[in-house]
């Protein structure tokens, strides 16, 4: 017999889409009721949080710093970034690094 690991299904969980940029990280959350909410924060702010994406998710969920984000509350997190190419571009006097 094999053991099966599943996460809770159903309409009671959030979905998140995140764009991490060099300056700002934008978090879009889809609430369990289907409505959308957003939160924008600095991509780097070590005095306030270790990771902007996680901090943004916690903010939208109403969690305190350090409080766990669990599969019972979150269905998925999808993240994209423009940070490395843009950083590379600006770090080389406006010339692309590719």
C-alpha positions as CSV (number, residue, x, y, z in Angstrom):
1,X,0.0,0.0,0.0
2,X,1.4,3.4,-0.9
3,X,1.0,6.5,1.1
4,X,-0.7,9.5,-0.5
5,X,0.0,13.1,0.3
6,X,-2.6,15.6,-0.8
7,X,-3.4,19.2,0.1
8,X,-6.9,20.4,1.0
9,X,-9.1,21.2,-2.0
10,X,-12.0,23.5,-2.2
11,X,-12.9,27.2,-2.3
12,X,-11.4,28.1,1.1
13,X,-7.9,28.7,-0.1
14,X,-6.0,31.7,-1.6
15,X,-4.0,31.9,-4.8
16,X,-1.1,34.3,-5.3
17,X,0.7,35.7,-8.3
18,X,3.9,37.6,-7.6
19,X,6.2,39.8,-9.8
20,X,9.5,40.4,-8.1
21,X,11.4,43.3,-9.6
22,X,14.7,45.0,-8.7
23,X,12.9,47.8,-6.7
24,X,9.4,46.5,-5.9
25,X,7.6,43.2,-5.5
26,X,4.0,43.2,-6.5
27,X,1.7,40.5,-5.0
28,X,-1.8,39.8,-6.4
29,X,-4.0,37.6,-4.2
30,X,-7.2,35.9,-5.2
31,X,-9.3,35.4,-2.1
32,X,-11.4,32.3,-1.5
33,X,-14.5,34.3,-2.5
34,X,-12.8,35.1,-5.9
35,X,-12.1,38.8,-5.3
36,X,-8.6,40.1,-6.1
37,X,-6.4,42.2,-3.8
38,X,-2.9,43.6,-4.3
39,X,0.1,44.6,-2.2
40,X,3.3,46.4,-3.3
41,X,6.4,46.4,-1.2
42,X,10.2,46.9,-1.6
43,X,12.0,43.9,-3.0
44,X,14.8,44.4,-0.5
45,X,14.0,45.6,3.0
46,X,16.0,43.5,5.5
47,X,15.1,45.6,8.5
48,X,11.4,44.6,8.0
49,X,11.5,41.1,6.3
50,X,13.7,38.5,4.8
51,X,11.7,37.9,1.7
52,X,9.3,40.3,0.0
53,X,7.1,37.7,-1.6
54,X,6.5,35.9,1.7
55,X,6.0,39.2,3.5
56,X,3.4,40.2,0.9
57,X,1.5,37.0,1.2
58,X,1.5,37.3,5.0
59,X,0.2,40.8,4.7
60,X,-2.7,39.8,2.5
61,X,-3.5,36.8,4.6
62,X,-3.5,39.0,7.8
63,X,-0.7,37.0,9.4
64,X,2.0,38.4,11.7
65,X,5.7,38.4,10.8
66,X,7.1,34.9,11.2
67,X,3.6,33.2,11.3
68,X,3.6,30.2,8.9
69,X,1.9,30.3,5.5
70,X,0.3,26.8,5.2
71,X,-1.3,24.7,2.5
72,X,-4.5,24.9,4.4
73,X,-4.7,28.6,3.5
74,X,-2.9,28.8,0.2
75,X,-3.7,26.8,-3.0
76,X,-0.8,28.1,-5.1
77,X,1.9,30.7,-5.5
78,X,3.2,31.6,-9.0
79,X,6.2,33.9,-9.2
80,X,8.0,35.7,-12.1
81,X,10.8,38.1,-12.0
82,X,12.5,40.7,-14.2
83,X,15.1,41.4,-11.6
84,X,18.2,39.6,-12.9
85,X,18.0,40.9,-16.5
86,X,17.3,44.4,-15.4
87,X,20.0,44.3,-12.7
88,X,22.5,42.9,-15.3
89,X,21.5,45.7,-17.7
90,X,21.9,48.5,-15.3
91,X,25.1,47.1,-13.7
92,X,26.8,47.2,-17.1
93,X,26.2,50.8,-17.9
94,X,23.0,50.2,-19.7
95,X,24.3,47.5,-21.9
96,X,22.6,44.1,-21.8
97,X,24.7,41.2,-20.4
98,X,23.5,38.7,-22.9
